[in-house]
């Protein structure tokens, strides 16, 4: 009888260990392991050898404490949360409490009146525009608008390559490794050109005497920023009317990169 019980215990333990080995370790996983009676040494070793995705808000830390998770483990969770191996940098928007990823769209640049500029010897500005196809974004967002910006300047090119999930992650998601705050982005309303079936925004001007790149500050829409964690921010926008919009990165572009993407969305 004892042999049967021991065999059943080994089977259960093996299945549990296999389950833990296959999943990303989260706050809930740690609480489950504590409830199952695993020692601190085993839990710490499991955290150190697994993919992790921890939440370290006050509410989440309180849950860990109430579940009798030790201070050593909580300290490790806080340390590991800064380098969540399965976390994805980028912009997310809230839908019924769920966070959905806002992917970037690639634009093409064009000079709207360069021919006219040549005719009058440069007295008319040549405007460079970012042009997106279609008059409406594929990303139709509900109100109230709430975004989450996730940055991780510590992640390397190799780390990002290993965690690539689609075209908007990995080494292509350099904006969120170069920047560290939503302040390095600007929000603009896009001009809809129905005849051309495009959305446009002026991103620079040039004449024979001067040139200007980037979004004119007078067209930038203000937004509210609240820091959630060291690399995570909540962004909200007050009284945004229906229309087509986009976040554009306005910080320094790393060598070898091009800033030909915008994070566009539609508000109905």
C-alpha positions in Angstrom: 0.0 0.0 0.0 2.8 2.3 0.9 4.5 1.6 -2.4 1.3 2.4 -4.3 1.0 5.8 -2.4 4.6 6.6 -3.1 4.2 5.8 -6.8 1.2 8.0 -7.0 3.1 10.8 -5.2 6.0 10.5 -7.7 3.5 10.6 -10.7 1.8 13.7 -9.3 5.1 15.4 -8.5 6.4 14.6 -12.0 3.3 15.9 -13.6 3.4 19.1 -11.5 7.1 19.6 -12.3 6.4 19.0 -16.0 3.6 21.6 -15.9 5.7 24.2 -14.2 8.5 23.5 -16.7 6.2 24.2 -19.7 4.8 27.5 -18.5 5.9 31.0 -17.8 6.3 31.6 -14.1 3.9 34.3 -12.8 2.8 35.6 -9.5 -0.1 33.0 -9.5 2.4 30.2 -10.3 4.5 31.1 -7.2 1.5 31.2 -5.0 0.4 27.8 -6.3 3.9 26.4 -5.5 3.8 27.8 -2.0 0.3 26.2 -1.5 1.7 22.9 -2.7 4.4 23.0 -0.1 7.5 23.6 -2.2 10.4 25.0 -0.3 11.8 28.5 -0.9 15.0 26.9 -2.4 13.0 25.0 -5.0 10.8 28.0 -5.9 13.8 30.3 -6.2 15.6 27.8 -8.4 12.5 27.5 -10.6 12.3 31.2 -11.0 16.0 31.5 -11.9 15.8 28.8 -14.5 12.4 29.7 -16.2 10.7 32.3 -18.3 9.0 34.8 -16.0 6.3 37.4 -16.2 5.8 39.0 -12.8 3.5 41.9 -11.7 4.9 44.1 -8.8 2.2 46.6 -8.1 1.3 47.2 -4.5 -1.9 45.2 -5.0 0.0 42.2 -6.4 2.7 42.3 -3.8 0.0 42.3 -1.1 -1.5 39.2 -2.6 1.9 37.5 -2.4 2.3 38.5 1.2 -1.2 37.2 2.1 -0.3 33.9 0.4 2.7 33.5 2.8 5.3 34.0 0.0 8.6 34.6 1.8 10.4 38.0 1.7 13.3 36.3 -0.2 11.0 35.1 -3.0 9.2 38.5 -3.2 12.6 40.3 -3.4 13.6 38.0 -6.3 10.2 38.5 -8.0 10.7 42.3 -7.9 14.2 41.9 -9.3 13.1 39.6 -12.1 10.1 41.7 -13.0 12.5 44.3 -14.5 13.5 41.7 -17.1 10.4 39.7 -17.7 11.6 37.3 -20.4 8.1 36.9 -22.0 7.0 40.6 -21.7 6.5 42.5 -25.0 7.5 46.1 -25.3 5.2 48.3 -27.2 1.9 50.2 -27.0 -1.3 48.5 -25.7 -4.9 49.7 -25.4 -7.6 48.5 -23.0 -10.7 46.7 -24.1 -13.1 45.5 -21.4 -10.1 45.2 -19.0 -8.0 43.3 -21.5 -4.8 44.7 -23.0 -4.5 44.5 -26.7 -1.3 45.3 -28.7 -1.3 48.3 -31.0 0.9 47.4 -34.0 2.9 50.0 -36.0 2.0 50.8 -39.6 4.6 51.8 -42.2 4.2 55.1 -44.0 5.7 56.5 -47.2 7.1 60.1 -47.5 6.3 62.5 -50.2 6.9 66.2 -51.0 3.5 67.8 -51.6 4.6 70.9 -53.5 8.2 70.4 -54.5 7.4 71.1 -58.1 5.9 74.5 -57.2 8.9 75.2 -55.0 11.2 74.9 -58.0 9.1 77.2 -60.1 9.3 80.1 -57.6 13.0 79.5 -56.6 12.2 78.1 -53.2 9.9 80.8 -51.7 7.2 78.2 -51.1 7.9 75.6 -48.5 8.1 71.9 -49.6 6.2 69.8 -47.1 7.2 66.3 -46.3 4.2 64.2 -45.3 3.8 60.8 -43.7 1.2 59.0 -45.8 -0.8 55.9 -44.7 -3.0 53.8 -47.0 -6.8 53.8 -46.5 -9.0 56.5 -44.9 -9.5 54.5 -41.7 -7.1 52.6 -39.4 -7.6 48.9 -38.8 -7.3 49.7 -35.1 -10.7 51.0 -34.1 -10.5 51.8 -30.4 -13.4 52.2 -27.9 -13.8 55.0 -25.5 -12.6 55.8 -22.9 -9.1 55.8 -24.4 -6.5 54.2 -22.2 -3.0 53.1 -23.4 -0.1 51.3 -21.8 3.4 52.0 -23.0 6.0 49.3 -22.1 9.7 50.1 -22.4 12.8 48.0 -21.7 16.1 49.8 -22.6 18.0 47.0 -20.9 16.9 44.4 -23.5 19.6 43.6 -26.1 19.3 42.9 -29.8 19.8 39.2 -29.1 17.1 39.1 -26.4 14.6 40.8 -28.6 15.4 38.4 -31.5 14.7 35.5 -29.2 11.4 36.8 -28.1 10.1 38.1 -31.5 6.4 37.5 -31.9 5.3 38.9 -35.3 6.6 42.0 -37.1 6.0 44.4 -34.3 8.2 42.7 -31.7 11.8 41.8 -31.4 14.5 43.8 -33.1 11.9 45.7 -35.1 10.5 47.1 -31.9 13.5 49.4 -31.3 11.4 52.5 -30.3 10.7 50.9 -26.9 14.4 50.1 -26.2 15.6 53.5 -27.3 13.0 55.5 -25.5 12.1 55.4 -21.8 8.9 57.4 -21.6 5.8 58.3 -23.6 7.1 61.9 -23.5 9.3 60.9 -26.5 6.2 60.3 -28.6 3.8 62.8 -30.0 0.1 62.3 -30.7 -1.4 63.8 -33.8 -4.6 63.8 -35.8 -4.3 62.5 -39.3 -5.8 64.4 -42.3 -8.1 62.1 -44.3 -7.8 62.4 -48.0 -10.8 60.5 -49.4 -10.0 61.0 -53.1 -6.5 59.5 -52.5 -7.8 57.0 -50.0 -5.0 58.0 -47.6 -4.3 59.5 -44.2 -1.6 62.1 -43.9 0.4 64.2 -41.5 3.1 66.8 -42.1 6.4 65.6 -40.7 8.7 68.3 -42.0 9.1 71.5 -44.1 12.0 72.7 -46.3 12.7 75.9 -48.2 15.8 77.4 -49.7 16.6 79.2 -46.4 15.6 76.7 -43.7 14.4 73.2 -43.0 12.4 71.7 -40.2 11.8 68.0 -39.3 9.4 66.4 -37.0 5.8 67.4 -35.9 5.0 71.0 -35.5 4.3 71.4 -31.7 1.1 73.3 -32.4 -0.4 70.1 -34.0 0.6 67.9 -31.1 -2.3 66.6 -28.9 -1.6 66.6 -25.2 -2.0 63.4 -23.2 -1.8 62.4 -19.5 1.0 60.1 -18.3 1.0 58.0 -15.1 4.0 55.8 -14.2 2.8 52.3 -13.3 6.2 50.7 -12.9 9.8 51.7 -13.8 9.3 50.8 -17.5 5.5 50.9 -17.8 3.2 54.0 -18.2 -0.5 54.6 -18.5 -1.5 57.2 -21.1 -5.0 58.7 -21.2 -6.4 61.4 -23.5 -9.2 63.9 -22.6 -12.1 64.6 -24.9 -10.6 63.2 -28.1 -13.1 63.8 -31.0 -13.9 61.1 -33.6 -11.2 60.8 -36.3 -7.9 59.2 -37.3 -4.9 59.5 -35.0 -1.4 58.2 -34.5 1.5 58.2 -32.0 4.8 59.1 -33.6 8.3 58.6 -32.1 10.1 61.9 -32.0 13.3 60.9 -30.1 16.8 60.1 -31.5 16.8 57.4 -34.1 19.6 54.8 -33.6 22.2 54.3 -36.3 21.0 51.8 -38.9 17.3 52.4 -38.1 14.6 54.4 -39.9 11.6 56.0 -38.3 9.0 55.1 -41.0 6.4 53.8 -38.7 3.4 55.2 -36.8 1.1 53.7 -34.3 -2.2 54.6 -35.8 -5.8 54.2 -34.6 -9.3 55.3 -35.3 -11.8 56.8 -32.8 -15.5 56.5 -33.8 
